[in-house]
Amino acid sequence: MRLARLIDLEGLLAYLRAMSLRDIITLPDPLLRQTSKPVVGVDKAVRKIFDDMLETMYDAPGIGLAAVQIGVPQRLVVIDLSKDGEERQPLFMANPEIMSASEALSDYEEGCLSIPEFFEMVSRPSEVKVRYLDRQGEPQELNASGVLSTCIQHEIDHLNGVLFIDYISKLKRDRVVKKFVKAQKLGKL
């Protein structure tokens, strides 16, 4: 039993060493406004990006991250809604697309790792059906509601160059952008 644990520990350590933290780009970086390119398929390189994204998201901490937020303009998303102390349940999505959305809306206070320390209420469809490729490259469909639905829509927006602040009033959005432009000029980002 002790040998099996040592082997498992060595495998885990090798896996963790292979993952790396990435810098999260922030507003006003123009990359956040670009449309991300689809991936041809899920291969070893894409899985490495997924792993880096997941580690970066957990470290931030956040519940969702799009590849463009780490400077990789590819249509990749990771999500994990598990809470501290719960078993992690990451969701990997390559080329996600919303197939349908409910007419009913839900309001959630959203934040974004690329717009740190700013939160605002946003209305989005309360349910979505999304199609994507999973970590193994297999096609999947998922019906999502609640926070998962909101998170999926938020991350897919990133892939399309849309930020959650685009859903708030122009006055509030302009204030946020101005704050981040000023912080960048002062070297605080």
Phi and psi restraints in degrees (value plus and minus 20) as a CYANA .aco file:
   2 ARG   PHI     -82.4   -42.4
   2 ARG   PSI     -59.2   -19.2
   3 LEU   PHI     -84.6   -44.6
   3 LEU   PSI     -62.0   -22.0
   4 ALA   PHI     -81.5   -41.5
   4 ALA   PSI     -60.2   -20.2
   5 ARG   PHI     -85.7   -45.7
   5 ARG   PSI     -59.1   -19.1
   6 LEU   PHI     -84.0   -44.0
   6 LEU   PSI     -63.0   -23.0
   7 ILE   PHI     -83.8   -43.8
   7 ILE   PSI     -65.1   -25.1
   8 ASP   PHI     -80.8   -40.8
   8 ASP   PSI     -62.4   -22.4
   9 LEU   PHI     -84.2   -44.2
   9 LEU   PSI     -62.9   -22.9
  10 GLU   PHI     -83.2   -43.2
  10 GLU   PSI     -61.4   -21.4
  11 GLY   PHI     -83.9   -43.9
  11 GLY   PSI     -61.3   -21.3
  12 LEU   PHI     -84.3   -44.3
  12 LEU   PSI     -64.7   -24.7
  13 LEU   PHI     -83.0   -43.0
  13 LEU   PSI     -59.9   -19.9
  14 ALA   PHI     -83.4   -43.4
  14 ALA   PSI     -60.8   -20.8
  15 TYR   PHI     -83.7   -43.7
  15 TYR   PSI     -66.0   -26.0
  16 LEU   PHI     -86.2   -46.2
  16 LEU   PSI     -56.3   -16.3
  17 ARG   PHI     -85.0   -45.0
  17 ARG   PSI     -49.3    -9.3
  18 ALA   PHI     -93.3   -53.3
  18 ALA   PSI     -43.4    -3.4
  19 MET   PHI    -103.7   -63.7
  19 MET   PSI     129.4   169.4
  20 SER   PHI    -159.3  -119.3
  20 SER   PSI     125.7   165.7
  21 LEU   PHI     -93.4   -53.4
  21 LEU   PSI     120.0   160.0
  22 ARG   PHI    -137.1   -97.1
  22 ARG   PSI     134.9   174.9
  23 ASP   PHI     -94.2   -54.2
  23 ASP   PSI     120.4   160.4
  24 ILE   PHI    -116.1   -76.1
  24 ILE   PSI     104.4   144.4
  25 ILE   PHI     -96.8   -56.8
  25 ILE   PSI     129.6   169.6
  26 THR   PHI    -145.8  -105.8
  26 THR   PSI     142.4   182.4
  27 LEU   PHI     -73.2   -33.2
  27 LEU   PSI     115.5   155.5
  28 PRO   PHI    -120.6   -80.6
  28 PRO   PSI       6.0    46.0
  29 ASP   PHI     -70.8   -30.8
  29 ASP   PSI     103.8   143.8
  30 PRO   PHI     -85.2   -45.2
  30 PRO   PSI     -39.6     0.4
  31 LEU   PHI     -80.7   -40.7
  31 LEU   PSI     -50.5   -10.5
  32 LEU   PHI     -84.8   -44.8
  32 LEU   PSI     -37.0     3.0
  33 ARG   PHI    -121.0   -81.0
  33 ARG   PSI     -17.8    22.2
  34 GLN   PHI    -110.2   -70.2
  34 GLN   PSI     131.7   171.7
  35 THR   PHI    -101.9   -61.9
  35 THR   PSI     109.4   149.4
  36 SER   PHI     -97.8   -57.8
  36 SER   PSI     130.8   170.8
  37 LYS   PHI    -108.2   -68.2
  37 LYS   PSI     123.6   163.6
  38 PRO   PHI     -85.6   -45.6
  38 PRO   PSI     130.8   170.8
  39 VAL   PHI    -108.4   -68.4
  39 VAL   PSI     128.2   168.2
  40 VAL   PHI     -91.3   -51.3
  40 VAL   PSI     -56.8   -16.8
  41 GLY   PHI    -189.8  -149.8
  41 GLY   PSI     154.4   194.4
  42 VAL   PHI    -119.3   -79.3
  42 VAL   PSI      90.0   130.0
  43 ASP   PHI    -142.0  -102.0
  43 ASP   PSI    -190.0  -150.0
  44 LYS   PHI     -78.8   -38.8
  44 LYS   PSI     -60.7   -20.7
  45 ALA   PHI     -84.8   -44.8
  45 ALA   PSI     -61.6   -21.6
  46 VAL   PHI     -86.7   -46.7
  46 VAL   PSI     -61.8   -21.8
  47 ARG   PHI     -83.3   -43.3
  47 ARG   PSI     -53.1   -13.1
  48 LYS   PHI     -85.5   -45.5
  48 LYS   PSI     -62.4   -22.4
  49 ILE   PHI     -83.1   -43.1
  49 ILE   PSI     -64.9   -24.9
  50 PHE   PHI     -73.3   -33.3
  50 PHE   PSI     -68.0   -28.0
  51 ASP   PHI     -82.3   -42.3
  51 ASP   PSI     -64.5   -24.5
  52 ASP   PHI     -83.0   -43.0
  52 ASP   PSI     -61.1   -21.1
  53 MET   PHI     -81.8   -41.8
  53 MET   PSI     -64.1   -24.1
  54 LEU   PHI     -83.6   -43.6
  54 LEU   PSI     -66.6   -26.6
  55 GLU   PHI     -81.9   -41.9
  55 GLU   PSI     -62.2   -22.2
  56 THR   PHI     -83.9   -43.9
  56 THR   PSI     -63.5   -23.5
  57 MET   PHI     -83.2   -43.2
  57 MET   PSI     -66.2   -26.2
  58 TYR   PHI     -82.3   -42.3
  58 TYR   PSI     -58.6   -18.6
  59 ASP   PHI     -89.7   -49.7
  59 ASP   PSI     -50.2   -10.2
  60 ALA   PHI     -79.2   -39.2
  60 ALA   PSI     -66.6   -26.6
  61 PRO   PHI    -108.6   -68.6
  61 PRO   PSI     135.2   175.2
  62 GLY   PHI    -167.5  -127.5
  62 GLY   PSI     159.6   199.6
  63 ILE   PHI    -134.3   -94.3
  63 ILE   PSI     -27.7    12.3
  64 GLY   PHI    -176.9  -136.9
  64 GLY   PSI     131.6   171.6
  65 LEU   PHI    -174.1  -134.1
  65 LEU   PSI     114.1   154.1
  66 ALA   PHI    -120.4   -80.4
  66 ALA   PSI     126.7   166.7
  67 ALA   PHI     -76.7   -36.7
  67 ALA   PSI     -54.7   -14.7
  68 VAL   PHI     -79.6   -39.6
  68 VAL   PSI     -47.1    -7.1
  69 GLN   PHI     -89.8   -49.8
  69 GLN   PSI     -35.8     4.2
  70 ILE   PHI    -128.5   -88.5
  70 ILE   PSI      -1.3    38.7
  71 GLY   PHI      63.6   103.6
  71 GLY   PSI      -4.1    35.9
  72 VAL   PHI    -135.3   -95.3
  72 VAL   PSI      78.9   118.9
  73 PRO   PHI     -98.4   -58.4
  73 PRO   PSI      40.6    80.6
  74 GLN   PHI    -139.1   -99.1
  74 GLN   PSI     134.8   174.8
  75 ARG   PHI    -101.5   -61.5
  75 ARG   PSI      55.2    95.2
  76 LEU   PHI    -151.1  -111.1
  76 LEU   PSI     118.4   158.4
  77 VAL   PHI    -158.7  -118.7
  77 VAL   PSI     121.3   161.3
  78 VAL   PHI    -143.8  -103.8
  78 VAL   PSI     124.2   164.2
  79 ILE   PHI    -162.1  -122.1
  79 ILE   PSI     121.5   161.5
  80 ASP   PHI    -171.6  -131.6
  80 ASP   PSI      92.6   132.6
  81 LEU   PHI    -113.0   -73.0
  81 LEU   PSI     -18.0    22.0
  82 SER   PHI     -84.0   -44.0
  82 SER   PSI     127.2   167.2
  83 LYS   PHI    -112.9   -72.9
  83 LYS   PSI     145.4   185.4
  84 ASP   PHI     -73.2   -33.2
  84 ASP   PSI     115.4   155.4
  85 GLY   PHI      68.5   108.5
  85 GLY   PSI     -35.0     5.0
  86 GLU   PHI    -110.8   -70.8
  86 GLU   PSI     137.3   177.3
  87 GLU   PHI     -84.8   -44.8
  87 GLU   PSI     114.1   154.1
  88 ARG   PHI     -89.4   -49.4
  88 ARG   PSI     121.4   161.4
  89 GLN   PHI    -155.4  -115.4
  89 GLN   PSI      50.6    90.6
  90 PRO   PHI     -87.4   -47.4
  90 PRO   PSI     124.7   164.7
  91 LEU   PHI    -136.3   -96.3
  91 LEU   PSI     104.3   144.3
  92 PHE   PHI    -129.3   -89.3
  92 PHE   PSI     108.8   148.8
  93 MET   PHI    -151.1  -111.1
  93 MET   PSI     100.6   140.6
  94 ALA   PHI    -128.4   -88.4
  94 ALA   PSI     114.7   154.7
  95 ASN   PHI      33.4    73.4
  95 ASN   PSI      26.0    66.0
  96 PRO   PHI     -89.3   -49.3
  96 PRO   PSI     122.5   162.5
  97 GLU   PHI    -163.7  -123.7
  97 GLU   PSI     119.3   159.3
  98 ILE   PHI    -100.6   -60.6
  98 ILE   PSI     102.8   142.8
  99 MET   PHI    -107.9   -67.9
  99 MET   PSI     -56.2   -16.2
 100 SER   PHI    -176.0  -136.0
 100 SER   PSI     137.5   177.5
 101 ALA   PHI    -161.1  -121.1
 101 ALA   PSI     125.2   165.2
 102 SER   PHI     -90.3   -50.3
 102 SER   PSI     136.6   176.6
 103 GLU   PHI     -97.3   -57.3
 103 GLU   PSI     -50.4   -10.4
 104 ALA   PHI     -86.8   -46.8
 104 ALA   PSI     120.4   160.4
 105 LEU   PHI    -130.3   -90.3
 105 LEU   PSI     135.4   175.4
 106 SER   PHI    -148.7  -108.7
 106 SER   PSI     124.9   164.9
 107 ASP   PHI    -125.7   -85.7
 107 ASP   PSI     109.2   149.2
 108 TYR   PHI    -155.1  -115.1
 108 TYR   PSI     126.8   166.8
 109 GLU   PHI     -98.7   -58.7
 109 GLU   PSI      97.9   137.9
 110 GLU   PHI    -126.8   -86.8
 110 GLU   PSI     131.5   171.5
 111 GLY   PHI    -155.7  -115.7
 111 GLY   PSI     157.7   197.7
 112 CYS   PHI    -173.6  -133.6
 112 CYS   PSI     115.5   155.5
 113 LEU   PHI     -84.2   -44.2
 113 LEU   PSI     -40.9    -0.9
 114 SER   PHI    -110.9   -70.9
 114 SER   PSI     -23.9    16.1
 115 ILE   PHI    -154.3  -114.3
 115 ILE   PSI      47.1    87.1
 116 PRO   PHI     -79.8   -39.8
 116 PRO   PSI     124.4   164.4
 117 GLU   PHI      45.3    85.3
 117 GLU   PSI       2.5    42.5
 118 PHE   PHI    -146.0  -106.0
 118 PHE   PSI     109.2   149.2
 119 PHE   PHI    -153.8  -113.8
 119 PHE   PSI     124.7   164.7
 120 GLU   PHI    -176.5  -136.5
 120 GLU   PSI     130.7   170.7
 121 MET   PHI     -91.4   -51.4
 121 MET   PSI     114.3   154.3
 122 VAL   PHI    -153.1  -113.1
 122 VAL   PSI     116.9   156.9
 123 SER   PHI    -117.0   -77.0
 123 SER   PSI     110.0   150.0
 124 ARG   PHI    -161.6  -121.6
 124 ARG   PSI     143.8   183.8
 125 PRO   PHI     -74.5   -34.5
 125 PRO   PSI     117.3   157.3
 126 SER   PHI     -94.5   -54.5
 126 SER   PSI     -42.1    -2.1
 127 GLU   PHI    -157.0  -117.0
 127 GLU   PSI     123.6   163.6
 128 VAL   PHI    -158.2  -118.2
 128 VAL   PSI     134.9   174.9
 129 LYS   PHI    -133.4   -93.4
 129 LYS   PSI     105.0   145.0
 130 VAL   PHI    -143.7  -103.7
 130 VAL   PSI     123.6   163.6
 131 ARG   PHI    -135.5   -95.5
 131 ARG   PSI     120.2   160.2
 132 TYR   PHI    -183.7  -143.7
 132 TYR   PSI     152.2   192.2
 133 LEU   PHI    -120.7   -80.7
 133 LEU   PSI     116.0   156.0
 134 ASP   PHI    -105.1   -65.1
 134 ASP   PSI    -193.8  -153.8
 135 ARG   PHI     -79.0   -39.0
 135 ARG   PSI     -46.4    -6.4
 136 GLN   PHI    -112.6   -72.6
 136 GLN   PSI     -20.1    19.9
 137 GLY   PHI      65.7   105.7
 137 GLY   PSI      -9.4    30.6
 138 GLU   PHI    -106.8   -66.8
 138 GLU   PSI     117.9   157.9
 139 PRO   PHI     -87.0   -47.0
 139 PRO   PSI     117.7   157.7
 140 GLN   PHI    -156.3  -116.3
 140 GLN   PSI     135.9   175.9
 141 GLU   PHI    -149.7  -109.7
 141 GLU   PSI     124.1   164.1
 142 LEU   PHI    -161.0  -121.0
 142 LEU   PSI     111.3   151.3
 143 ASN   PHI    -115.8   -75.8
 143 ASN   PSI     102.2   142.2
 144 ALA   PHI    -144.0  -104.0
 144 ALA   PSI     126.1   166.1
 145 SER   PHI    -159.5  -119.5
 145 SER   PSI     152.8   192.8
 146 GLY   PHI      43.4    83.4
 146 GLY   PSI    -162.9  -122.9
 147 VAL   PHI     -82.1   -42.1
 147 VAL   PSI     -55.9   -15.9
 148 LEU   PHI     -82.2   -42.2
 148 LEU   PSI     -63.3   -23.3
 149 SER   PHI     -79.6   -39.6
 149 SER   PSI     -66.3   -26.3
 150 THR   PHI     -81.5   -41.5
 150 THR   PSI     -65.6   -25.6
 151 CYS   PHI     -83.3   -43.3
 151 CYS   PSI     -64.2   -24.2
 152 ILE   PHI     -79.9   -39.9
 152 ILE   PSI     -65.9   -25.9
 153 GLN   PHI     -83.8   -43.8
 153 GLN   PSI     -61.1   -21.1
 154 HIS   PHI     -80.3   -40.3
 154 HIS   PSI     -66.4   -26.4
 155 GLU   PHI     -91.3   -51.3
 155 GLU   PSI     -58.8   -18.8
 156 ILE   PHI     -85.2   -45.2
 156 ILE   PSI     -55.4   -15.4
 157 ASP   PHI     -76.0   -36.0
 157 ASP   PSI     -63.9   -23.9
 158 HIS   PHI     -74.8   -34.8
 158 HIS   PSI     -60.9   -20.9
 159 LEU   PHI     -85.4   -45.4
 159 LEU   PSI     -40.2    -0.2
 160 ASN   PHI    -124.5   -84.5
 160 ASN   PSI      -8.7    31.3
 161 GLY   PHI      56.4    96.4
 161 GLY   PSI      -0.2    39.8
 162 VAL   PHI    -128.4   -88.4
 162 VAL   PSI     116.9   156.9
 163 LEU   PHI    -132.6   -92.6
 163 LEU   PSI     135.8   175.8
 164 PHE   PHI     -82.2   -42.2
 164 PHE   PSI     -44.0    -4.0
 165 ILE   PHI     -89.4   -49.4
 165 ILE   PSI     -32.6     7.4
 166 ASP   PHI     -91.4   -51.4
 166 ASP   PSI     -32.6     7.4
 167 TYR   PHI    -116.9   -76.9
 167 TYR   PSI     -21.6    18.4
 168 ILE   PHI    -124.5   -84.5
 168 ILE   PSI     156.3   196.3
 169 SER   PHI     -82.0   -42.0
 169 SER   PSI     132.1   172.1
 170 LYS   PHI     -79.7   -39.7
 170 LYS   PSI     -58.9   -18.9
 171 LEU   PHI     -80.6   -40.6
 171 LEU   PSI     -69.6   -29.6
 172 LYS   PHI     -83.6   -43.6
 172 LYS   PSI     -62.9   -22.9
 173 ARG   PHI     -81.6   -41.6
 173 ARG   PSI     -66.1   -26.1
 174 ASP   PHI     -80.9   -40.9
 174 ASP   PSI     -58.8   -18.8
 175 ARG   PHI     -83.4   -43.4
 175 ARG   PSI     -63.5   -23.5
 176 VAL   PHI     -84.4   -44.4
 176 VAL   PSI     -67.9   -27.9
 177 VAL   PHI     -80.3   -40.3
 177 VAL   PSI     -65.3   -25.3
 178 LYS   PHI     -78.9   -38.9
 178 LYS   PSI     -62.1   -22.1
 179 LYS   PHI     -80.6   -40.6
 179 LYS   PSI     -63.9   -23.9
 180 PHE   PHI     -94.7   -54.7
 180 PHE   PSI     -54.2   -14.2
 181 VAL   PHI     -83.4   -43.4
 181 VAL   PSI     -64.7   -24.7
 182 LYS   PHI     -82.7   -42.7
 182 LYS   PSI     -63.9   -23.9
 183 ALA   PHI     -81.6   -41.6
 183 ALA   PSI     -59.4   -19.4
 184 GLN   PHI     -84.4   -44.4
 184 GLN   PSI     -63.5   -23.5
 185 LYS   PHI     -83.3   -43.3
 185 LYS   PSI     -52.4   -12.4
 186 LEU   PHI    -105.4   -65.4
 186 LEU   PSI     -19.5    20.5
 187 GLY   PHI      53.8    93.8
 187 GLY   PSI       3.2    43.2
 188 LYS   PHI    -112.4   -72.4
 188 LYS   PSI     -19.6    20.4
